Amino acid sequence: MTLALKNHWDSAYEANDISKLGWYEEFPEPSLQLIQNCDLSKNARVLNVGVGTSTLIDELVNQGYKNIIASDISGTAIDKLRTRLGSKKDTIEWIIDDITNPTHLSKIEPVDLWHDRAVLHFFTKKKEQNAYFSLLKKLVKLNGYVLIATFNKDGATMCSGLPVHRYDKDMLLEKLGVNFKLIKYFNFTYSMPSGDTRPYIYALFKRTS
Ligand SMILES: C[S@@+](CC[C@H](N)C(=O)[O-])C[C@H]1O[C@@H](n2cnc3c(N)ncnc32)[C@H](O)[C@@H]1O
């Protein structure tokens, strides 16, 4: 795990109230909309990479999902999310790991859904991107889904003080390769707590072979 990166994210979560973070969502509507398209059973294994303190976890627990895996490089984010969830945290598997250099994530059982909102765009180096997609391909089951929400080509070039790499659907498809099919995608303008906006692409893929 890169210590500098872990420290960067720990500090971001220590310094701010969760609801003031530049990526805070009160209700993760676009993710939930796409997850509905997956027709998953409540026993499906749902992996949230770079989960942060995402309210998606609260919603998935409330909807009855029983096999949620929440992972992040930041132990501070995970602690804050666990605290907010209270006793609901016990139904979740927690993994602190670097997704571009995984030691624990690479050993988990395959998953039915890989969910990433606002994580992939931080991997600006080819090596990091390759590691991300290689882990994804190792973990997503046949007929499983990949939901990626990332800054689109009109998006900002920096986030949380870090440079980002922006995507369109074709770039994501190319990274995923021929074993994945695009199910649905849309552009979404996220409004930050500060009032600024950030253009995202939300894309859902299915593993078909
Ligand atoms: C912009 S935040 C988004 C958090 C969350 N997905 C959400 O939508 O609220 C990016 C998250 O990615 C995590 N992250 C960044 N680099 C990571 C890495 N290499 N491995 C795992 N998590 C990482 C950060 O700690 C942070 O929680």
PDBQT file of the ligand as one rigid body, heavy atoms in Angstrom, charges set to zero:
ROOT
HETATM    1  C1  LIG A 301     -13.590  10.724  -4.258  1.00  0.00    +0.000 C 
HETATM    2  S1  LIG A 301     -13.627   9.510  -3.074  1.00  0.00    +0.000 S 
HETATM    3  C2  LIG A 301     -15.115   8.625  -3.461  1.00  0.00    +0.000 C 
HETATM    4  C3  LIG A 301     -15.635   7.818  -2.289  1.00  0.00    +0.000 C 
HETATM    5  C4  LIG A 301     -16.927   7.047  -2.560  1.00  0.00    +0.000 C 
HETATM    6  N1  LIG A 301     -16.772   6.103  -3.646  1.00  0.00    +0.000 N 
HETATM    7  C5  LIG A 301     -18.089   7.949  -2.805  1.00  0.00    +0.000 C 
HETATM    8  O1  LIG A 301     -18.672   7.914  -3.885  1.00  0.00    +0.000 OA
HETATM    9  O2  LIG A 301     -18.443   8.699  -1.880  1.00  0.00    +0.000 OA
HETATM   10  C6  LIG A 301     -12.361   8.401  -3.620  1.00  0.00    +0.000 C 
HETATM   11  C7  LIG A 301     -12.163   7.238  -2.691  1.00  0.00    +0.000 C 
HETATM   12  O3  LIG A 301     -11.223   6.331  -3.261  1.00  0.00    +0.000 OA
HETATM   13  C8  LIG A 301     -10.359   5.872  -2.251  1.00  0.00    +0.000 C 
HETATM   14  N2  LIG A 301      -9.101   5.463  -2.906  1.00  0.00    +0.000 N 
HETATM   15  C9  LIG A 301      -8.240   6.251  -3.571  1.00  0.00    +0.000 A 
HETATM   16  N3  LIG A 301      -7.197   5.540  -4.049  1.00  0.00    +0.000 NA
HETATM   17  C10 LIG A 301      -7.421   4.260  -3.666  1.00  0.00    +0.000 A 
HETATM   18  C11 LIG A 301      -6.719   3.044  -3.850  1.00  0.00    +0.000 A 
HETATM   19  N4  LIG A 301      -5.542   3.012  -4.519  1.00  0.00    +0.000 N 
HETATM   20  N5  LIG A 301      -7.229   1.909  -3.334  1.00  0.00    +0.000 NA
HETATM   21  C12 LIG A 301      -8.420   1.944  -2.656  1.00  0.00    +0.000 A 
HETATM   22  N6  LIG A 301      -9.138   3.061  -2.439  1.00  0.00    +0.000 NA
HETATM   23  C13 LIG A 301      -8.644   4.203  -2.941  1.00  0.00    +0.000 A 
HETATM   24  C14 LIG A 301     -10.197   7.072  -1.326  1.00  0.00    +0.000 C 
HETATM   25  O4  LIG A 301      -9.767   6.736  -0.037  1.00  0.00    +0.000 OA
HETATM   26  C15 LIG A 301     -11.606   7.640  -1.346  1.00  0.00    +0.000 C 
HETATM   27  O5  LIG A 301     -12.407   7.102  -0.321  1.00  0.00    +0.000 OA
ENDROOT
TORSDOF 0
